[in-house]
Amino acid sequence: MRTLLLAAAFGVTASAAELPPLFDADGKAVDAAAGPAKKHRILMFAGLDTPAEQDMLGLIQENLKRIRRSEAASLWVVFVAHTPRQAADYCRAREYSFPWLCDPAARWLAPLEVDYLPMVVVLAPDGSVRYRTTAISQTLVQSVVRHPERVPAAVR
């Protein structure tokens, strides 16, 4: 199945249709339980099927460059890695573009084994890995973003 970059920095293109309750008109994720005052930004990536189609590292870096340090305080990242190369590219892009958020715990992405893929990763604004799973759903993303205290920071 072909997947595309679902959302650029702070924005939603295809992802708005896929995860409607998560996003407001500005492409910001809304915590419905907390009301309109509490908003989270979600940067969502999904890898392309073949390395020839896109340079994932370049694609990710381009989007991460747009994020200022002050804005990163409310940024959640959801990343779908379909190949070990995509996971490693994401790790490198994050180190280059998010040096103030880089958590050594995220380095587990680099040596992923093929049987763990596709892998979905949810990273908190502080850079910690909040969830790792092989299946993603709207409910999962909503629950992790809305109630991070219920999800251990350690990789599951």
Phi, psi and omega in degrees: 000132181279131175236155182238171172297115188283321181213134175278182184307122178062356187251171173225136174243270178291333186291337181299320180287329183281324182234061188303318184291343184283334192241145173265187184295338180270002181082015177263145180281137183250133174271098186298327182293330183266355181088177186292344182289332183259113180234148175239150173258136179238127176253113186244127178240143169228132185287156175274157187294322183237142179302331182293334184289321182210148171271101186301320181301313180296319181297314181292315181301319180302318181285321182290334179298334183282351185267121179274156181306318181295328181282336184292343181298337180243018186265126171253143180241129174244123184232134177248116179255123179264341180222157176302326180297318179297320179296316179294320178299318180297318179301313181295318180298322182292320179295321181286321188262339182236051185300330181280350179248357189293117181256126179305335180296338181282350182293346177299343180296324188299311184267035182301140175273151184299326184287355176266000186257153356290147183245132177252130182237134174243118181252134180283167179301334179277002178091355181283150178279117183261338181199142175220126183208166178260005177225140179237145176213162178301319182297318180299309182298316180299315184292322179292318181287321182284326185228063183298335181293341180273348182250119179302143180292335181294149179293131179276000000 
